[in-house]
């Protein structure tokens, strides 16, 4: 088991009160899975991603990542865990505009203290994987949105992570480029066995995954195979509302 969340709750201050964003969430992810976390705006899906990615910590509950209890780690240990175990792909790419494509891909490896020669070799391998090896000297502003997202994927893969978290990875792309990125994620999962957790609010995008987690008002209301249509997920919301 790669990820285990047990009875996770997350509260945030709201005036004098506390707002519960996640409510006793249980979630397990095995190595090699490709799952989508779906939910409307304000459902808690981004908070859940931040917890899985060790960007935030739960208020209560237990999070175990590859056998390590995350809530017991200090900030330095969390940063090291993120760098070595998790690759991030964001909606707006989060590339350094004044650094070359090669420099951007090398960035996670710099924090590991690897020699420059090793960083360059690994970064070039990843750029070849995403078919951008001819663009290593370019800057992000010189590339299309789809190419920038492939650079971001190469950067996420450079550190050989156990899991990739993709937060609305097609949100800043047109439909054609978005489909290319989704097909590439599918290839990474099928051919390389990389675990992918994708955050989205769109059912047609979630259908690229093999499993859907549907979150609503801080509760997981559906966890299973990708249904034929979105009505199954809507009904799961309605069942929660009736409780």
C-alpha positions as CSV (number, residue, x, y, z in Angstrom):
1,X,0.0,0.0,0.0
2,X,1.4,3.4,-1.0
3,X,-1.1,5.8,0.7
4,X,-3.3,5.1,3.7
5,X,-5.6,7.8,5.1
6,X,-7.5,6.8,8.2
7,X,-10.4,8.9,9.7
8,X,-8.8,12.1,8.4
9,X,-10.4,15.4,9.5
10,X,-9.2,18.9,8.5
11,X,-10.5,22.0,10.2
12,X,-9.8,25.7,9.3
13,X,-10.5,28.7,11.5
14,X,-13.6,30.7,10.3
15,X,-14.0,33.7,12.6
16,X,-14.6,32.4,16.1
17,X,-15.5,28.9,14.8
18,X,-13.8,26.1,13.0
19,X,-14.8,25.0,9.5
20,X,-14.5,21.2,8.9
21,X,-13.4,20.8,5.3
22,X,-12.7,17.0,5.5
23,X,-14.7,14.7,7.6
24,X,-13.4,11.3,8.6
25,X,-12.0,10.5,5.2
26,X,-10.7,6.9,4.6
27,X,-8.7,6.4,1.5
28,X,-6.1,3.8,0.3
29,X,-4.0,4.0,-2.9
30,X,-1.9,1.0,-4.1
31,X,1.2,1.4,-6.1
32,X,0.5,1.5,-9.8
33,X,-3.1,2.9,-9.5
34,X,-4.5,5.7,-11.6
35,X,-7.3,7.5,-9.8
36,X,-9.2,10.7,-10.1
37,X,-10.5,12.7,-7.2
38,X,-13.6,14.5,-8.3
39,X,-15.9,17.0,-6.6
40,X,-17.5,20.4,-7.0
41,X,-15.9,23.6,-5.9
42,X,-15.6,23.7,-2.1
43,X,-16.0,19.9,-1.8
44,X,-12.6,19.4,-0.2
45,X,-10.7,17.8,-3.1
46,X,-7.9,20.3,-3.2
47,X,-7.5,20.0,0.6
48,X,-7.3,16.3,0.2
49,X,-4.7,16.6,-2.5
50,X,-2.6,18.9,-0.2
51,X,-2.7,16.4,2.6
52,X,-1.7,13.5,0.3
53,X,1.1,15.7,-1.1
54,X,2.3,16.6,2.4
55,X,1.7,20.2,1.7
56,X,-0.6,20.3,4.7
57,X,-1.3,18.1,7.8
58,X,-4.6,16.7,9.1
59,X,-6.3,18.1,12.2
60,X,-7.0,14.5,13.3
61,X,-6.6,11.1,11.8
62,X,-3.7,9.1,10.5
63,X,-1.8,9.4,7.2
64,X,0.7,6.7,6.3
65,X,2.9,7.2,3.2
66,X,4.9,4.1,2.3
67,X,4.9,2.9,5.9
68,X,5.7,6.3,7.4
69,X,3.3,8.1,9.7
70,X,3.3,11.6,8.1
71,X,1.9,13.4,11.2
72,X,5.0,12.4,13.2
73,X,7.4,14.2,10.8
74,X,8.8,17.7,11.3
75,X,9.0,20.3,8.5
76,X,12.4,19.3,7.3
77,X,11.4,15.6,7.1
78,X,8.2,16.6,5.3
79,X,10.2,18.6,2.7
80,X,12.5,15.6,2.1
81,X,9.5,13.3,1.8
82,X,7.9,15.5,-0.8
83,X,11.1,15.8,-2.8
84,X,11.8,12.1,-2.9
85,X,8.4,10.4,-3.0
86,X,6.0,12.9,-4.7
87,X,5.9,14.6,-8.0
88,X,3.6,17.6,-8.5
89,X,1.9,18.8,-11.7
90,X,-0.1,22.0,-11.4
91,X,-2.7,23.6,-13.6
92,X,-0.6,26.7,-14.3
93,X,2.7,24.7,-14.7
94,X,4.6,26.6,-12.0
95,X,7.7,26.8,-14.1
96,X,10.5,29.4,-13.5
97,X,10.1,31.9,-16.4
98,X,13.7,33.1,-16.4
99,X,15.2,29.6,-16.3
100,X,15.6,27.3,-19.3
101,X,13.6,24.1,-19.8
102,X,16.6,22.0,-18.7
103,X,17.0,24.1,-15.5
104,X,13.4,23.8,-14.6
105,X,13.5,20.0,-14.9
106,X,16.7,19.8,-12.9
107,X,15.2,21.8,-10.0
108,X,14.0,18.9,-7.7
109,X,17.4,17.3,-8.1
110,X,19.3,20.4,-7.0
111,X,17.6,20.2,-3.6
112,X,19.1,16.7,-3.2
113,X,22.6,18.0,-3.6
114,X,23.3,15.9,-6.7
115,X,26.4,16.8,-8.9
116,X,25.5,19.0,-11.9
117,X,26.5,16.2,-14.3
118,X,24.0,13.8,-12.7
119,X,21.3,16.4,-12.7
120,X,21.8,17.2,-16.4
121,X,21.8,13.6,-17.4
122,X,18.6,12.8,-15.5
123,X,16.8,15.9,-16.7
124,X,17.8,15.1,-20.3
125,X,16.4,11.6,-19.9
126,X,13.1,13.0,-18.7
127,X,12.9,15.6,-21.5
128,X,13.5,12.8,-24.0
129,X,10.7,10.8,-22.4
130,X,8.2,13.7,-22.9
131,X,9.6,14.3,-26.4
132,X,11.1,17.7,-25.7
133,X,14.8,17.0,-25.8
134,X,15.2,19.5,-28.6
135,X,13.9,22.3,-26.5
136,X,16.2,22.2,-23.4
137,X,17.6,25.7,-24.0
138,X,14.2,27.3,-24.5
139,X,12.4,29.3,-21.9
140,X,8.7,28.6,-20.9
141,X,7.5,31.7,-22.7
142,X,8.8,30.3,-26.0
143,X,6.7,27.1,-25.7
144,X,3.0,26.3,-26.0
145,X,0.8,25.5,-23.0
146,X,0.9,21.8,-23.8
147,X,4.7,21.8,-24.1
148,X,5.0,23.7,-20.8
149,X,2.8,21.0,-19.1
150,X,5.1,18.3,-20.5
151,X,8.1,20.2,-19.1
152,X,6.2,20.2,-15.7
153,X,5.6,16.4,-16.1
154,X,9.3,15.9,-16.8
155,X,10.2,17.9,-13.7
156,X,7.8,15.8,-11.6
157,X,9.4,12.6,-13.0
158,X,13.0,13.7,-12.5
159,X,13.2,12.7,-8.9
160,X,11.8,9.2,-9.6
161,X,8.7,9.7,-7.4
162,X,6.4,7.0,-6.2
163,X,3.3,9.0,-6.9
164,X,2.4,11.9,-9.1
165,X,-0.3,14.4,-8.0
166,X,-1.8,16.3,-10.9
167,X,-4.0,19.2,-9.9
168,X,-6.4,20.1,-12.7
169,X,-3.5,19.4,-15.2
170,X,-5.6,20.4,-18.3
171,X,-7.3,23.4,-16.8
172,X,-5.1,26.0,-18.6
173,X,-5.1,24.1,-21.9
174,X,-7.4,23.9,-24.9
175,X,-9.2,20.6,-25.5
176,X,-6.7,19.2,-28.0
177,X,-3.7,19.9,-25.8
178,X,-5.6,18.7,-22.8
179,X,-6.3,15.4,-24.4
180,X,-2.6,15.0,-25.4
181,X,-1.6,15.5,-21.7
182,X,-4.2,13.0,-20.5
183,X,-3.1,10.4,-23.0
184,X,0.5,10.9,-21.8
185,X,-0.6,10.3,-18.2
186,X,-2.3,7.1,-19.3
187,X,1.0,6.0,-21.0
188,X,3.0,6.8,-17.9
189,X,0.6,4.7,-15.8
190,X,0.3,1.7,-18.2
191,X,3.8,1.4,-19.5
192,X,5.8,2.6,-16.5
193,X,3.5,1.7,-13.6
194,X,3.6,5.2,-12.1
195,X,0.9,5.9,-9.6
196,X,-1.2,8.9,-10.6
197,X,-3.7,10.8,-8.5
198,X,-5.5,13.5,-10.6
199,X,-7.7,16.2,-9.2
200,X,-10.5,17.4,-11.5
201,X,-14.1,18.7,-11.4
202,X,-14.9,17.4,-14.9
203,X,-16.3,13.9,-15.4
204,X,-14.9,13.5,-19.0
205,X,-11.4,14.1,-17.7
206,X,-11.9,11.7,-14.7
207,X,-12.8,9.0,-17.1
208,X,-9.2,8.6,-18.2
209,X,-8.5,7.2,-14.7
210,X,-9.2,3.6,-13.6
211,X,-10.9,4.6,-10.3
212,X,-12.9,7.6,-9.2
213,X,-13.0,9.1,-5.7
214,X,-16.0,11.5,-5.5
215,X,-15.9,13.9,-2.6
216,X,-18.7,16.1,-1.5
217,X,-19.0,18.4,1.5
218,X,-15.8,16.9,2.9
219,X,-17.1,13.2,2.7
220,X,-16.1,10.6,0.2
221,X,-19.4,9.6,-1.3
222,X,-18.2,7.3,-4.1
223,X,-15.0,5.2,-4.4
224,X,-14.9,2.7,-7.2
225,X,-14.6,2.0,-10.9
226,X,-15.3,4.7,-13.4
227,X,-19.1,4.7,-13.9
228,X,-20.7,4.9,-17.4
229,X,-22.2,8.3,-16.7
230,X,-22.0,11.1,-14.1
231,X,-25.5,10.4,-12.7
232,X,-24.1,7.7,-10.4
233,X,-21.9,10.4,-8.8
234,X,-24.8,12.9,-8.5
235,X,-26.9,10.2,-6.8
236,X,-24.1,9.6,-4.3
237,X,-24.3,13.3,-3.4
238,X,-28.0,13.1,-3.0
239,X,-27.7,10.2,-0.6
240,X,-25.4,12.2,1.6
241,X,-27.9,15.1,1.6
242,X,-30.7,12.8,2.8
243,X,-28.7,11.7,5.9
